[in-house]
């Protein structure tokens, strides 16, 4: 099912009951982000969509479908109040401006902490959980220096690079996006950091309270980390890692991707080196980030007034290799393999581009686990 663009005009909920209906529709069984926006587009309000949802389910062959009970939503709202969290809907004025531009923007977010960080320019710093000491030291230095320049640092509260980035940016502003509910601390070793961010930074989750993080939640979290940010900076990452998925999200969202180079023999740097080979901006420190964004640091712009609170996405500097082209070719390869496995030669011929270019992208997708080779040399989706 295709996503409905999240910037499609929605009718803002005007009452407490309307806001509860938004959440109730979103929490109903089999209603994800794309279905939520489609229903809102077709019916104009969450209340009407909720009334029609059981019939829609019956037409789809789902018997005895029940929408999310009101009591579940009332409990979620009570949990939010008890925790001191705030619910932000996609149509609210304080919804993050850059996040609102992505195709699958969360219809609702729970947030706790310093909401003013959502008005700041944000940079994502992500990387390996089993990061090296050198990688974590670099992440700390980079995040501290970028924070001193006025950027807020976003990451996913994972161990390793994420932890180092959050810790270094606590005093200047950091945003942690959680894979589970806002009250679910994962990993447990970051409990103290979680509470520090709640006091000094900002916690964000699109999941209901009490939802423990499952594997499917981490890619969903990653799209928010990159969606909040002008650029995603990968410090260390294996060839198959969630950090590369976050970088891929950033590309799909039209954002900058930057990477820190590593030794070719270090598997923890393989993903970063792949990104650099494919045209990501090489980062040695905060100055490289600021130069790549082609803007002055936020602190240098404090005297300048912008017409609105929306933060423009800067144009990418000229590059010899276009990351958007790589992403488009990845999508075409995956689309052509969606029906049935194909011989590599046939796939290259069907795409109609230079064989070495397509072969290179096929290898990247293999390394990322997106495709694999079956007996007889056939390529298939991973």
C-alpha positions as CSV (number, residue, x, y, z in Angstrom):
1,X,0.0,0.0,0.0
2,X,1.4,3.4,-1.0
3,X,1.9,6.1,1.6
4,X,-0.3,9.1,1.5
5,X,2.1,12.1,1.6
6,X,2.2,13.4,5.1
7,X,2.1,17.0,4.0
8,X,-1.4,16.4,2.5
9,X,-3.7,18.9,4.2
10,X,-5.3,17.3,7.2
11,X,-8.2,18.6,9.3
12,X,-6.7,19.6,12.7
13,X,-8.6,18.1,15.6
14,X,-10.1,21.0,17.5
15,X,-11.3,19.3,20.7
16,X,-10.0,16.8,23.3
17,X,-12.3,14.2,21.9
18,X,-11.1,14.8,18.3
19,X,-7.5,14.3,19.5
20,X,-8.4,11.1,21.3
21,X,-10.0,9.9,18.0
22,X,-6.8,10.5,16.1
23,X,-5.0,8.3,18.6
24,X,-7.7,5.7,18.6
25,X,-7.6,5.4,14.8
26,X,-3.8,5.1,14.8
27,X,-3.9,2.4,17.6
28,X,-6.6,0.3,15.9
29,X,-5.6,-3.1,14.6
30,X,-4.0,-3.1,11.1
31,X,-3.9,0.7,10.9
32,X,-0.4,1.8,10.3
33,X,0.9,5.2,9.2
34,X,0.0,4.7,5.6
35,X,-3.5,3.4,6.3
36,X,-4.1,6.2,8.8
37,X,-3.4,8.9,6.2
38,X,-5.4,7.1,3.5
39,X,-8.4,6.9,5.8
40,X,-8.1,10.5,6.8
41,X,-7.8,11.5,3.2
42,X,-10.9,9.5,2.3
43,X,-13.1,10.4,5.2
44,X,-11.9,13.8,6.4
45,X,-11.9,13.0,10.1
46,X,-10.8,10.3,12.5
47,X,-14.3,9.9,13.9
48,X,-15.8,9.1,10.6
49,X,-12.9,6.8,9.7
50,X,-13.4,4.9,13.0
51,X,-17.1,4.5,12.1
52,X,-16.4,3.0,8.7
53,X,-13.3,0.9,9.7
54,X,-15.2,-2.3,10.7
55,X,-17.0,-2.3,7.3
56,X,-13.8,-1.8,5.5
57,X,-12.3,-4.7,7.4
58,X,-15.3,-6.9,6.6
59,X,-14.9,-6.0,2.9
60,X,-11.3,-7.1,3.2
61,X,-12.3,-10.5,4.6
62,X,-11.5,-9.7,8.2
63,X,-14.3,-11.0,10.4
64,X,-15.2,-9.6,13.8
65,X,-13.0,-6.6,13.5
66,X,-13.0,-4.3,16.5
67,X,-11.5,-0.8,16.6
68,X,-9.3,0.2,19.5
69,X,-11.4,0.5,22.6
70,X,-11.9,4.0,24.1
71,X,-10.5,2.7,27.4
72,X,-7.2,1.9,25.9
73,X,-6.8,5.4,24.7
74,X,-8.0,6.9,28.0
75,X,-5.3,4.8,29.7
76,X,-2.6,6.0,27.3
77,X,-3.6,9.6,27.8
78,X,-3.5,9.1,31.6
79,X,-0.1,7.5,31.4
80,X,1.1,10.5,29.4
81,X,-0.2,13.0,32.0
82,X,1.3,10.9,34.9
83,X,4.7,10.7,33.1
84,X,4.7,14.5,32.4
85,X,4.8,13.8,28.6
86,X,3.0,15.7,25.9
87,X,1.1,14.5,22.9
88,X,2.0,16.3,19.6
89,X,-0.1,15.6,16.5
90,X,0.9,16.0,12.9
91,X,-1.2,19.1,12.6
92,X,0.1,20.9,15.7
93,X,2.2,24.0,15.4
94,X,5.0,22.5,17.5
95,X,5.3,19.3,15.4
96,X,8.9,19.1,14.1
97,X,9.1,21.0,10.8
98,X,11.6,18.8,9.0
99,X,9.9,15.6,10.2
100,X,6.6,16.8,8.9
101,X,8.1,16.8,5.4
102,X,8.9,13.0,5.2
103,X,6.5,10.7,3.4
104,X,5.7,8.6,6.4
105,X,5.8,11.2,9.2
106,X,4.3,9.8,12.5
107,X,0.7,11.1,12.9
108,X,1.3,11.4,16.7
109,X,4.3,11.7,18.9
110,X,4.8,11.5,22.7
111,X,7.5,13.9,23.9
112,X,9.0,14.7,27.2
113,X,11.6,17.3,28.1
114,X,12.7,20.5,26.4
115,X,10.3,21.2,23.5
116,X,12.4,24.1,22.3
117,X,14.9,21.7,20.9
118,X,12.4,20.9,18.1
119,X,12.9,24.5,16.9
120,X,16.7,24.1,16.7
121,X,18.6,22.7,13.6
122,X,19.1,19.0,14.3
123,X,21.9,16.7,13.3
124,X,21.7,12.9,13.7
125,X,24.8,11.1,15.0
126,X,24.5,7.3,14.8
127,X,26.7,4.3,14.6
128,X,27.7,0.9,15.9
129,X,26.5,-0.5,19.2
130,X,29.8,-2.4,19.6
131,X,31.8,0.7,18.7
132,X,35.5,1.0,19.3
133,X,37.0,3.3,21.9
134,X,38.3,5.5,19.2
135,X,34.9,5.7,17.5
136,X,33.1,6.6,20.7
137,X,35.7,9.2,21.5
138,X,35.2,10.7,18.0
139,X,31.4,10.7,18.5
140,X,31.8,12.5,21.8
141,X,34.1,15.2,20.4
142,X,31.9,15.7,17.3
143,X,28.7,15.9,19.2
144,X,30.2,18.3,21.8
145,X,31.6,20.6,19.1
146,X,28.4,20.6,17.0
147,X,26.4,21.3,20.1
148,X,28.7,24.2,21.0
149,X,27.9,25.6,17.5
150,X,24.1,25.5,18.3
151,X,23.0,22.2,16.7
152,X,20.8,19.8,18.6
153,X,22.1,16.2,18.4
154,X,19.6,13.4,17.7
155,X,20.2,9.7,18.1
156,X,18.5,6.4,19.2
157,X,19.7,5.9,22.8
158,X,21.4,2.6,21.8
159,X,24.7,1.6,23.4
160,X,27.9,2.6,21.7
161,X,27.9,5.6,19.3
162,X,24.4,6.7,20.2
163,X,25.3,6.8,23.9
164,X,28.5,8.8,23.4
165,X,26.6,11.3,21.2
166,X,23.9,11.8,23.7
167,X,26.2,12.1,26.7
168,X,28.4,14.7,24.9
169,X,25.4,16.8,23.9
170,X,23.5,16.8,27.2
171,X,24.5,20.3,28.1
172,X,23.9,21.8,24.7
173,X,20.8,19.9,23.6
174,X,20.2,16.2,22.6
175,X,17.1,14.4,21.4
176,X,16.6,10.6,22.0
177,X,14.1,8.8,19.8
178,X,12.9,5.6,21.5
179,X,12.0,2.4,19.7
180,X,9.5,1.4,22.4
181,X,7.1,3.5,24.5
182,X,8.3,6.6,26.2
183,X,8.3,4.8,29.5
184,X,10.3,1.9,28.2
185,X,14.1,2.3,28.8
186,X,16.2,0.3,26.4
187,X,18.9,-0.8,26.9
188,X,18.6,-0.9,30.7
189,X,22.2,0.2,31.1
190,X,21.2,3.7,29.8
191,X,18.7,4.2,32.6
192,X,20.7,7.1,34.1
193,X,21.2,8.7,30.6
194,X,17.5,8.3,29.9
195,X,16.6,10.3,33.0
196,X,19.3,12.9,32.3
197,X,17.8,13.5,28.8
198,X,14.3,13.7,30.2
199,X,15.6,16.6,32.5
200,X,18.0,18.4,30.1
201,X,17.1,17.2,26.6
202,X,14.1,15.7,24.8
203,X,12.6,12.2,24.6
204,X,10.4,11.2,21.6
205,X,8.4,8.1,20.8
206,X,5.6,7.3,18.4
207,X,4.7,4.1,20.3
208,X,2.1,3.8,23.1
209,X,3.2,3.8,26.7
210,X,4.2,0.3,27.9
211,X,5.1,-0.9,24.4
212,X,8.4,-2.8,24.7
213,X,10.7,-2.4,21.7
214,X,10.6,-5.3,19.1
215,X,12.8,-5.7,16.1
216,X,10.2,-4.1,13.8
217,X,10.2,-0.9,15.9
218,X,13.9,0.0,15.3
219,X,13.6,0.8,11.6
220,X,10.6,2.9,12.4
221,X,12.6,4.7,15.1
222,X,15.5,5.2,12.6
223,X,13.3,7.1,10.1
224,X,12.3,9.5,12.8
225,X,16.0,10.1,13.8
226,X,16.9,11.0,10.2
227,X,13.6,12.7,9.6
228,X,14.2,15.2,12.4
229,X,17.7,16.0,11.0
230,X,19.3,18.1,8.4
231,X,22.0,15.5,8.0
232,X,22.8,12.0,9.3
233,X,26.4,11.4,10.4
234,X,27.5,7.8,10.6
235,X,30.6,7.4,12.8
236,X,31.0,3.6,12.8
237,X,28.8,1.0,11.1
238,X,29.1,-2.6,9.8
239,X,28.2,-3.4,6.2
240,X,24.9,-4.7,7.5
241,X,23.6,-2.5,10.3
242,X,20.8,-0.3,11.4
243,X,23.0,2.7,11.0
244,X,23.1,2.1,7.2
245,X,19.3,1.8,7.2
246,X,19.2,5.2,8.9
247,X,21.5,6.6,6.2
248,X,19.2,5.1,3.6
249,X,16.2,6.7,5.2
250,X,18.1,10.1,5.1
251,X,18.7,9.6,1.4
252,X,15.1,8.8,0.7
253,X,14.1,11.8,2.7
254,X,16.3,14.1,0.7
255,X,18.7,14.8,3.5
256,X,22.5,14.9,3.7
257,X,24.5,11.7,4.5
258,X,28.0,12.1,6.1
259,X,30.4,9.4,7.3
260,X,33.6,9.0,9.2
261,X,36.2,6.9,7.4
262,X,37.8,3.9,9.0
263,X,40.4,1.3,8.5
264,X,39.6,-1.2,5.7
265,X,40.3,-4.1,7.9
266,X,38.0,-3.0,10.7
267,X,34.5,-4.5,10.1
268,X,33.0,-1.7,12.2
269,X,34.0,0.8,9.6
270,X,32.9,-1.2,6.5
271,X,29.5,0.5,6.3
272,X,31.0,4.0,6.6
273,X,33.5,3.2,3.9
274,X,30.8,1.9,1.6
275,X,28.9,5.2,2.1
276,X,32.0,7.2,1.3
277,X,32.7,5.2,-1.8
278,X,29.1,5.9,-2.9
279,X,29.5,9.7,-2.4
280,X,28.7,10.5,1.2
281,X,30.5,13.5,2.6
282,X,33.7,12.6,4.5
283,X,33.8,14.0,8.0
284,X,36.9,14.7,10.1
285,X,35.2,17.1,12.6
286,X,32.5,19.6,13.2
287,X,33.9,22.1,10.7
288,X,33.5,19.6,7.9
289,X,29.8,19.2,8.8
290,X,29.2,22.9,8.8
291,X,31.0,23.4,5.6
292,X,29.1,20.5,3.9
293,X,25.8,22.0,4.9
294,X,26.9,25.3,3.3
295,X,25.6,27.3,6.2
296,X,27.1,29.3,9.1
297,X,26.7,27.7,12.5
298,X,23.4,28.4,14.2
299,X,25.1,30.6,16.8
300,X,26.5,32.8,14.0
301,X,23.0,33.3,12.7
302,X,21.3,34.4,15.9
303,X,21.0,38.0,14.6
304,X,19.2,36.9,11.5
305,X,15.4,36.6,11.5
306,X,13.7,33.9,9.3
307,X,10.1,34.4,8.1
308,X,8.8,31.3,9.8
309,X,9.9,28.5,12.1
310,X,10.3,26.0,9.3
311,X,14.0,25.0,8.8
312,X,15.0,24.8,5.1
313,X,16.8,21.7,3.9
314,X,20.0,23.0,2.4
315,X,21.0,22.0,-1.1
316,X,23.7,19.4,-1.3
317,X,27.1,20.7,-2.4
318,X,28.3,19.6,-5.8
319,X,29.5,16.0,-5.8
320,X,31.1,13.8,-8.4
321,X,28.7,11.1,-7.4
322,X,25.0,11.8,-6.7
323,X,23.6,9.9,-3.7
324,X,20.1,10.4,-4.9
325,X,21.0,8.5,-8.1
326,X,22.3,5.6,-6.1
327,X,19.1,5.5,-4.0
328,X,17.0,5.6,-7.2
329,X,19.0,2.8,-8.8
330,X,18.6,0.7,-5.5
331,X,14.9,1.1,-5.7
332,X,14.7,0.1,-9.3
333,X,16.8,-3.0,-8.7
334,X,14.6,-4.0,-5.8
335,X,11.4,-3.3,-7.7
336,X,12.5,-5.5,-10.7
337,X,13.3,-8.4,-8.3
338,X,10.0,-8.0,-6.5
339,X,8.2,-10.4,-8.9
340,X,10.6,-13.3,-9.3
341,X,14.3,-14.0,-9.2
342,X,16.3,-12.9,-12.3
343,X,19.7,-13.7,-13.8
344,X,22.1,-10.8,-13.2
345,X,22.7,-10.3,-16.9
346,X,19.0,-10.0,-17.6
347,X,18.5,-7.6,-14.7
348,X,21.3,-5.3,-16.0
349,X,20.0,-5.5,-19.5
350,X,16.5,-4.6,-18.3
351,X,17.7,-1.6,-16.4
352,X,19.6,-0.3,-19.4
353,X,22.5,1.4,-17.6
354,X,26.3,0.6,-17.7
355,X,26.9,-2.9,-16.5
356,X,29.7,-1.9,-14.1
357,X,27.5,0.7,-12.5
358,X,24.5,-1.7,-12.0
359,X,26.9,-4.5,-10.8
360,X,28.3,-2.2,-8.2
361,X,24.9,-1.4,-6.8
362,X,23.9,-5.1,-6.8
363,X,27.0,-5.8,-4.7
364,X,26.0,-3.0,-2.3
365,X,22.5,-4.5,-1.9
366,X,24.0,-7.9,-1.3
367,X,26.3,-6.6,1.4
368,X,23.3,-4.9,3.0
369,X,21.3,-8.1,2.9
370,X,18.6,-6.6,0.7
371,X,19.2,-9.2,-2.1
372,X,21.0,-12.6,-2.3
373,X,22.1,-15.1,-5.0
374,X,20.1,-18.3,-5.4
375,X,21.5,-21.5,-7.1
376,X,22.0,-21.0,-10.8
377,X,23.1,-17.4,-10.4
378,X,19.7,-16.0,-9.9
379,X,19.2,-12.8,-7.9
380,X,16.3,-12.6,-5.4
381,X,15.1,-10.3,-2.7
382,X,16.6,-10.8,0.7
